[in-house]
Amino acid sequence: MHGIAAYTRTTTQAAPNEQILLMLLEQAIRNQNRAIAAMEEGNRSAWGAEIHNCRAIFLELVGAIDTDVAPEIARNLQQTYGWCLHHLNEANKSGSPDGVRGVLRVTELLHSTWVQAVQKWYDENTSPAPER
């Protein structure tokens, strides 16, 4: 397991910021799906751990927002991530999988939007390989 952990750490450290953002959102989606399953099974400790990990991701995302680049977008992201954090807390307290499902829908929308934005940026900012 040590080798896999080292590989994952190295891969993450070498990844561009936009790839890290996508990986974090993908992990949040996995955490939310596992939390829903644990809630449906009545496994409080499992859903608590998954929600805790997902909250850590959203807190990391909030901390990474650069408000100087696009203040309005940054404010909207802060509010969206804050909404997700709030609803994850409420779902954790109540044990409601529907609360997590709401956050999951938002997280999936965020992920697909970021995928499109990253692709558009790459398309506009990378030149095609020279023809031979």
PLY file of the C-alpha trace (Angstrom):
ply
format ascii 1.0
element vertex 132
property float x
property float y
property float z
element edge 131
property int vertex1
property int vertex2
end_header
0.00 0.00 0.00
2.93 2.33 0.63
3.84 2.34 -3.08
0.30 3.25 -4.14
0.13 6.07 -1.60
3.48 7.45 -2.76
2.41 7.26 -6.41
-0.87 9.04 -5.64
0.90 11.75 -3.66
3.47 12.31 -6.44
0.79 12.35 -9.15
-1.28 14.87 -7.22
1.69 17.11 -6.47
2.67 17.18 -10.15
-0.84 17.81 -11.45
-1.89 21.25 -12.68
-4.31 23.14 -10.41
-7.28 22.55 -12.70
-6.69 18.79 -12.61
-6.47 18.88 -8.82
-9.79 20.75 -8.71
-11.43 18.08 -10.87
-9.92 15.27 -8.78
-11.22 16.88 -5.58
-14.73 17.20 -6.99
-14.61 13.59 -8.22
-13.57 12.46 -4.73
-16.37 14.52 -3.17
-18.85 12.79 -5.48
-17.52 9.38 -4.41
-17.73 10.40 -0.73
-21.29 11.58 -1.17
-22.38 8.39 -2.92
-20.82 6.31 -0.14
-22.48 8.51 2.52
-25.87 7.96 0.88
-25.33 4.20 0.81
-24.22 4.20 4.46
-27.27 6.25 5.47
-29.56 3.84 3.67
-27.89 1.00 5.58
-28.12 2.89 8.88
-24.33 2.91 9.35
-23.83 6.19 11.22
-20.05 5.90 11.63
-19.55 5.22 7.91
-21.74 8.10 6.75
-20.12 10.39 9.30
-16.65 9.55 7.97
-17.71 10.09 4.36
-19.36 13.42 5.14
-16.31 14.48 7.16
-14.03 13.73 4.18
-16.37 15.52 1.80
-16.52 18.56 4.06
-12.71 18.63 4.15
-12.72 18.79 0.35
-15.16 21.69 0.27
-13.16 23.55 2.92
-10.04 23.04 0.79
-11.90 24.38 -2.25
-13.09 27.44 -0.32
-9.53 28.11 0.82
-8.20 27.86 -2.73
-10.50 30.51 -4.20
-8.58 33.50 -5.54
-10.92 36.45 -5.01
-8.62 38.82 -6.92
-9.00 37.14 -10.31
-12.79 37.24 -10.69
-14.44 38.60 -7.53
-18.05 37.89 -8.54
-17.33 34.31 -9.59
-15.28 33.82 -6.42
-18.16 35.09 -4.29
-20.60 32.76 -6.06
-18.29 29.79 -5.55
-17.84 30.66 -1.88
-21.62 30.77 -1.46
-22.10 27.51 -3.34
-19.43 25.68 -1.35
-20.86 27.18 1.85
-24.32 25.90 0.88
-22.86 22.43 0.32
-21.10 22.50 3.70
-24.28 23.58 5.47
-26.41 20.88 3.86
-23.82 18.19 4.52
-23.86 19.19 8.20
-27.64 19.04 8.30
-27.73 15.67 6.53
-25.12 14.31 8.92
-27.21 15.37 11.92
-30.50 14.07 10.55
-29.18 11.00 8.76
-31.11 12.07 5.66
-29.76 10.69 2.40
-31.96 13.22 0.58
-29.87 16.03 2.06
-26.72 14.48 0.65
-28.45 13.84 -2.68
-29.10 17.57 -3.00
-25.43 18.32 -2.42
-24.49 15.54 -4.83
-26.56 17.13 -7.62
-24.78 20.46 -7.05
-21.35 18.78 -6.89
-21.98 16.90 -10.13
-23.07 20.15 -11.79
-19.94 21.90 -10.49
-17.78 19.07 -11.79
-19.31 19.04 -15.27
-19.09 22.84 -15.47
-15.42 22.80 -14.46
-14.69 20.01 -16.97
-16.15 22.19 -19.72
-14.31 25.32 -18.51
-10.98 23.51 -18.32
-11.45 22.01 -21.76
-12.38 25.40 -23.22
-9.31 26.98 -21.61
-7.04 24.26 -23.00
-8.60 24.60 -26.45
-8.05 28.36 -26.45
-4.58 28.39 -24.88
-2.71 25.47 -26.34
-1.46 25.45 -29.83
-1.74 22.34 -31.92
1.36 20.30 -32.48
3.30 21.48 -35.53
2.61 19.48 -38.68
5.48 17.51 -40.13
0 1
1 2
2 3
3 4
4 5
5 6
6 7
7 8
8 9
9 10
10 11
11 12
12 13
13 14
14 15
15 16
16 17
17 18
18 19
19 20
20 21
21 22
22 23
23 24
24 25
25 26
26 27
27 28
28 29
29 30
30 31
31 32
32 33
33 34
34 35
35 36
36 37
37 38
38 39
39 40
40 41
41 42
42 43
43 44
44 45
45 46
46 47
47 48
48 49
49 50
50 51
51 52
52 53
53 54
54 55
55 56
56 57
57 58
58 59
59 60
60 61
61 62
62 63
63 64
64 65
65 66
66 67
67 68
68 69
69 70
70 71
71 72
72 73
73 74
74 75
75 76
76 77
77 78
78 79
79 80
80 81
81 82
82 83
83 84
84 85
85 86
86 87
87 88
88 89
89 90
90 91
91 92
92 93
93 94
94 95
95 96
96 97
97 98
98 99
99 100
100 101
101 102
102 103
103 104
104 105
105 106
106 107
107 108
108 109
109 110
110 111
111 112
112 113
113 114
114 115
115 116
116 117
117 118
118 119
119 120
120 121
121 122
122 123
123 124
124 125
125 126
126 127
127 128
128 129
129 130
130 131
